[in-house]
C-alpha cells in the first residue's frame, strides 16, 4: 500500500498526468496496519509560499482549441513516458509458474490475493503465492504496456484474463495486440467468467475449472470439482427447505439514527394522502431504499433530488417528495434545486435532513455543524445541539422560501402531520421541511467518553432504555415493520399457548425512543415501556428502589 502510493505520485510526475489509485470494496472494509514512510516536506506549502505567480502559459489551459494539441501530446509523449516508468520500476509483477508455467493468468492487482486463494483449492498454489501457473499481476491497469503483455503471452499455450467488471476493456485491448502481431495464443476471459458481479474465490475457481478442463484437465483435482458441486448442491437444498430465496441482509442505518423516524412518519403519512413519488439522494437516507421502508424511486446524484424531481412532478397527480441531507444541500441542492425551484415557481416538497454533518462519508464537518464551543458548553452531552446552528434556515429564508417548517425527527406524530400538510396544503410553491436531529454516531462519540468519565468519578449516571412487555405484546410485529431498528427484534413467546414470537429490545439500544413514538403515532399495542437505568444512585434512590421492589412483590399474586 505504502509503495503503491509513493509510486503513484512518481508515475504522475513522470507522465505529467493524474494517477488514480482504486481500492476494491473489500479492501475498503477491512482493518489492518502498515508502516508508513517518513513524510517529505513539500517544496511548496503554507510555510513555503510561491513568491510569484507562474507566467502565462496558454498550453496549460483546459478548453479548445488548446485541448487538441494536449490530446496529441498525451498520445505522443505522456502515455509512452508512463509505460516506460511502469516497466523501469516493475510496477506490474510477473510470477513465473512451476509445473504448468506454459499456462498464464493475467489478473488485476486488487484481485491477486483472491486468485491465490482460488488456486489453493486446486492445489496449484501455496498461501505465499508460489503458483504452478504463470501469473502477471497488473497493478497498473492503465495504461497497459504492450511489450510486457506480449512477452508474457508469446510462450504460453493459453492465457486466462481475470478482469472484474465490464465492458472487458483489458481483454479487448490485449486481444487486439495479439491479433495485430498474429500471435495465436488462445485468450480467455469473459467467456469463462461472469460479465458482472464480484469475483470471489468461488467465482474464480469456477472460471479456472473451465480454463483447466480445456487446456490442462489433469491439473484439476477431483476434490475441487466436488467442492464446487457441493456448494451448488447445498444452496439448492437450503432453497428447497426454505421454499423461498434466502433473505438478503442489506446495510441499515445506525441504531438510533435520526433519519429512521422520518421514514416511519412518511409511511404513516402515505396512509392518509396515498402513495407519493420520492426522489431520493446520496447519503445515509439512501438506506431507506431497503426494507422495511422501500422508499426512493430514483437517485440521480449528490444533492440532485430536488432538481431531478422537476422532470417527474409535472406529470404526477400528487406532489413529489424530494429528500436530501444537509451535506447534499450545500454540495448541490441549494443552487440546482432550491434556487431553480424558486425561480420556476415549482410546486414542490423538499425534506432536508439536518443532522449537522456529512455523515455517510465519516461525519465531516460542514457549514451548519454545531461549534465545538456549543458542544462543550452543553451540560448534558446527550442532548442534540444541531438546533443551535440555523444557517440552513437563514439561507432558505434569504432565498425567499415562504413555506418552511423545522421538526425534530424523533417526534413521529408531528413529522407525520407536517408531511401530510405539505402534501395537501393549498400553498403553491416550494415547501421545505427541515428534519432536525443530530447524527447519532457523532452524538455517541461525544456521549460515551462523557459517561465513562462520570462513572470513573463515582457520579450518578442515568441511562434510558426501552423494552417490550411480553405479556402485552400481541405478536403483530407492526412495530418492527414500521421502524426497522436493529435492536428491535423477535424472541420466542414465553406463553406456551401462543405460537407467534414477541418483539423484544436487545442490548445496543441507545434510548432514542423511536419504538415508543411509532407505537403512539400508529396506535399500536401499548407494549413498550421506558426504563431509567441508574448507576451510582443516591442513598434515597437505593431506599426507594428497595421499597418499590418490596411493594411489587407484595402486590403480585402468589
Secondary structure by P-SEA (a helix, b strand, c coil): caaaaaaaaaaaaaacbbbbbbbccccccccbbbbbccccccccccccccccccccccccccccaaaaaaaaaaaccaaaaaaaaaaaaccbbbbbbcccccbbbbbcccaaaaaaaaaaaaccccccccccbbbbbccccccccaaaaaaacccccbbbbbcccccaaaaaaaaaaaaaacccccccccccccccccccaaaaaaaaaaaaaacccccccaaaaaaaaaaaaaaaaaaaaaccccccccccccccccaaaaaaaaaaaaaaccbbbbbcccccccccccccccccccccccccccccccccccccccbbbbbbcaaaaaaccccccaaaaaaacccbbbbbbccccccccccccccccccaaaaaaccccccccccccaaaaaaaaaacccbbbbbcccaaaaaaaaaaaaaccccccbbbbbbccccaaaaaaacaaaaaaaaaaccbbbbbbbbbcccccccccccccccccccccccccccccccbbbbbbcccccccaaaaaaaaaacccccbbbbbbbccccaaaaaaaaaaaaaaaaaccc
